[in-house]
């Protein structure tokens, strides 16, 4: 099964947006105050990813969203407008997990240390990370938000959201060669046309107010399920890295 990293190149005409989530709806403005929009200068050109604020000075995203320079925008709803709620900064450091493998997309997680601490407002605040022994299970319903594409030629500038259901690991292990149930989550009912898509990479899977996953990859048609990085598996690395900075 060919897989597609869910980042997006800026191949859009001026004024065109970064798109939306498949099968979702426009989010109520600033109802996901942890959402970050990442504009990335990479060796492949200008790209876009999602991310999410986990501390006033750190955003969590996917490792494949790395680039030479990263601009981070918090507090946005319409990403093409300079809204008063927005806070802009650049990445001081982009710290990929040392075990990230671009061939298999394992350990697809990255911490972005911000050059400027974000000021907490009603439109900008961190999301909770997993604590304790529990983990998400098949049947759990969670939310994904992002500015990714609705389809290959369908775009919007505004943040969209969709509810997705966690699946049995076998649905992804049968479909994706390198799926790892210890560090990844299988998300999205194959019987429903609902999924994250291009441009949603790095955004969070939020279950009961906790960021449990990170949008990683799916198939080229945007057909569910898709693969998310399991945040809980990386909490020791996240905590250790943020303590050192």
Residue, then its C-alpha position, 0 to 999 in steps of 0.5 A: x500500500x503506497x503511503x503518503x506523508x500528510x504534509x503539503x507543499x505550497x503549490x497554491x495560488x496567492x490567496x488560496x488556503x491550506x485546505x481542510x480535513x476530509x469529511x469534517x466541518x469548519x471548527x468554531x473559531x479558537x475552539x482548539x486553542x492548542x493548534x499551531x500552523x507551521x510554515x516550513x522551509x525545507x529542502x523540497x521547498x515551502x511546506x505546511x504542517x500542523x502542530x500543537x502547543x504543549x508548553x508555552x515555549x514548545x510545540x509538538x509535531x511530526x518529525x517529517x515536518x522538519x525544515x531549515x526554518x519554521x515559522x509558527x502561528x498560534x491563535x489562528x482560525x483563518x490562516x490567510x488573515x492576520x487575525x488579532x488573536x494570532x501570535x507569530x514566532x519562529x523555531x529556535x530549535x527543531x528537535x527530531x526524535x533520535x530514532x526517527x526513520x524516514x524510510x519506515x516513518x517510525x518515531x515520527x515525532x518532533x519538538x519545536x522550541x519556540x524563539x518566543x514564549x506564547x502568551x496564554x489567551x482564550x485563543x492560545x493555550x497548551x493541550x494536556x499530554x498523556x499521564x498514567x498507565x491508560x492508553x487509547x483503545x479501539x472504539x474510542x472517539x477522538x478529534x483531529x483538527x487541521x488546515x489540510x486538504x479536503x481532497x486533491x483539489x479542494x481547499x479552504x483557509x479555515x481550521x476544520x475538525x473531524x471526529x475519528x474512531x480508533x481502530x484495531x491495530x490489525x487494520x493498519x498492520x495489514x495495510x501498512x508494512x511498517x506499522x508498529x502498534x507499540x508506537x503508533x495508533x490506527x485511526x479512522x473507520x474504513x467504512x466512513x469517508x473521514x480522515x486527516x489528509x495532506x497538510x494535516x501532518x503533525x496535528x494532534x489526535x485529541x481524546x477526552x481533552x488529551x493529545x494521544x496521537x500525532x498525524x503521521x501518514x495514510x494512503x494517497x487517496x486519503x482513505x481511512x484508516x491512517x497512522x498516528x504517532x502514539x504520544x504516550x510511548x514518547x513521554x519520557x523523551x518529551x519530558x527529558x527534552x523539554x527539561x534540558x531546554 
